[in-house]
Amino acid sequence: MEMSSKLLERAVAEISQLPGIGKRTALRLMLHLLKQPEEQTRQLAEALHKMRTDIQFCNRCHNIADSGLCQICANTSRDTSIICVVEDIRDVMAIENTSLFKGVYHVLGGKISPIDGVGPSQLNIPTLVEKVKAGGVKELIFALSSTMEGDTTNFYIYRQIKEYGITTSAIARGIAVGDELEFADEVTLGRSIIHRVPFEISMKNM
């Protein structure tokens, strides 16, 4: 795409690297910014820079946070005895949008996938096991995507914490096999959380 300005061309090239944004969309966004007051562009740039430099990960659940604890873990009204185990931060956001889950989360940061070179040691599994060992946890809800990698990860964690006698459940399979959690509609996802099933039963359907 030939442009009359190298500065515009560079901005378009950078924005078009974002997921789901092609060069035409990036160009429209940059041309829109050029029409806005300079102060608005400066605030956008500052917000992006501050997000990138200052954002942290929660000491308890590995969710994104502004300080040592995310807002969910810091909320005293949440039930810390029920932990929903998810793959990614986007899954936390998806479940929170249902407004039906009142427990807390544990973000694994991925799924076990030997073909991609991802093993248990690359995920936030040890800290989850330590939480269970420390006591106070009554239930783990496995809310990973219903893929082979997700099921493998669920089963690995189940074996690690089975001896501690806590309840383990899995979200109901209202989520189609192979679907990613973040793309599920809020009603289906909310019902899957509410109508979760014992993990031992869900294993029979794997």
Beta strands, then each sheet from edge to edge (+ up, - down):
strand 1: 56-57
strand 2: 64-65
strand 3: 79-86
strand 4: 103-107
strand 5: 139-142
strand 6: 167-170
strand 7: 197-198
sheet 1: 1+ 2-
sheet 2: 4+ 3+ 5+ 6+ 7-
end
